[in-house]
Every structure is written in C-alpha cells, then in structure tokens.
C-alpha cells in the first residue's frame, strides 16, 4: 500500500530522474523565466519542453503563472524538502563509508 507521502516522493524523484528536468530546475532556481526562455537552450520542440514542465508541475516542483501572453515559470523549492529529508537518513551510511 502506498501512502500519500510515498506517492509524493515518487512524483518528486520521477521528475528529478530526467537530466533535462533537473537542468530546467537549476535554470529557474535563481530567476523565473518564460517557457520560451526555458526552451531556448534545448534542441527539442516547445511541445517537448512543455511535457517536461508538466511533469515538474505535477510533482509541484514548479509553479506557472500567466502574465499577458506569457507563461512564467518559477521554482517551488519547498517541495524538495521531503526528498532532502528522505536522503538525509542515508547520509550516515555514506559518511561512515567515507570515514572507513
């Protein structure tokens, strides 16, 4: 049985599993951007970038807002906290391994 916190983690880690989506998050971490600005560095269609944004939005890692003719995308960093907390448990194992 999957509880809601587990499903949320699954959604976050699924979104983070793709290098393009991780790059998008890094790109908007310091400054919100339009969808066009986000798509510019990638050699894929605007539709493909929109699919990546949908995955990020479903995981609640980004927020989109319409301003006039533009969709503005910004990072929702607070959503990463449960993933960080989940990974923090394992830190003691890799710290121990490095110390040995």
C-alpha positions as CSV (number, residue, x, y, z in Angstrom):
1,X,0.0,0.0,0.0
2,X,1.3,3.4,-1.0
3,X,0.6,6.3,1.3
4,X,0.4,9.9,0.2
5,X,3.9,10.9,1.4
6,X,5.3,7.9,-0.5
7,X,3.4,8.9,-3.6
8,X,4.6,12.5,-3.3
9,X,8.3,11.3,-3.0
10,X,7.7,9.0,-6.1
11,X,6.5,12.0,-8.0
12,X,9.4,14.2,-7.0
13,X,12.0,11.5,-7.7
14,X,10.4,10.7,-11.0
15,X,10.5,14.4,-12.0
16,X,14.2,14.6,-10.9
17,X,15.2,11.4,-12.8
18,X,15.5,13.2,-16.1
19,X,18.6,15.3,-16.8
20,X,16.6,17.9,-18.8
21,X,14.1,18.4,-16.0
22,X,17.0,18.8,-13.5
23,X,18.6,21.4,-15.8
24,X,15.3,23.3,-16.0
25,X,15.0,23.4,-12.3
26,X,18.6,24.6,-11.9
27,X,18.0,27.2,-14.7
28,X,14.9,28.7,-12.9
29,X,16.3,28.4,-9.4
30,X,17.7,32.0,-9.4
31,X,15.2,33.7,-11.7
32,X,11.7,32.9,-13.0
33,X,11.5,32.6,-16.8
34,X,9.1,32.3,-19.6
35,X,8.5,28.9,-21.2
36,X,10.3,30.3,-24.3
37,X,13.3,31.3,-22.3
38,X,13.4,27.9,-20.7
39,X,13.2,26.1,-24.1
40,X,15.9,28.2,-25.8
41,X,19.0,26.2,-24.8
42,X,17.4,22.8,-25.6
43,X,17.4,21.3,-29.1
44,X,13.8,20.0,-28.7
45,X,10.4,21.3,-29.6
46,X,8.5,23.7,-27.4
47,X,6.0,20.8,-27.0
48,X,8.7,18.6,-25.6
49,X,9.7,21.3,-23.1
50,X,6.1,21.7,-22.2
51,X,5.9,18.0,-21.4
52,X,8.9,18.3,-19.1
53,X,7.2,21.3,-17.4
54,X,4.0,19.3,-16.9
55,X,6.0,16.6,-15.1
56,X,7.6,19.2,-12.9
57,X,4.3,20.9,-12.3
58,X,2.6,17.6,-11.4
59,X,5.4,17.0,-8.8
60,X,4.7,20.6,-7.5
61,X,8.4,21.5,-8.2
62,X,7.4,24.5,-10.3
63,X,4.6,27.0,-10.5
64,X,3.3,28.5,-13.7
65,X,1.6,31.9,-13.9
66,X,0.1,33.6,-17.0
67,X,1.2,37.2,-17.5
68,X,-0.3,38.6,-20.6
69,X,0.8,36.4,-23.5
70,X,3.5,34.7,-21.5
71,X,3.6,31.8,-19.1
72,X,6.1,32.5,-16.3
73,X,7.7,29.5,-14.6
74,X,9.3,29.6,-11.1
75,X,10.8,27.1,-8.8
76,X,8.8,25.8,-5.9
77,X,11.8,24.8,-3.8
78,X,9.9,23.9,-0.7
79,X,8.6,20.8,-2.4
80,X,12.2,19.5,-2.4
81,X,12.3,19.3,1.4
82,X,10.7,15.8,1.7
83,X,13.2,14.4,-0.8
84,X,16.1,16.1,1.1
85,X,14.7,14.6,4.4
86,X,14.4,11.2,2.8
87,X,18.0,11.3,1.5
88,X,19.3,12.7,4.9
89,X,18.6,9.3,6.5
90,X,21.1,7.7,4.2
91,X,23.8,10.3,4.8
92,X,25.1,8.4,7.9
93,X,25.8,5.4,5.7
94,X,27.8,7.2,3.1
95,X,29.6,9.3,5.8
96,X,30.5,6.0,7.6
97,X,31.8,4.5,4.3
98,X,33.9,7.6,3.5
99,X,35.3,7.6,7.0
100,X,36.4,3.9,6.7
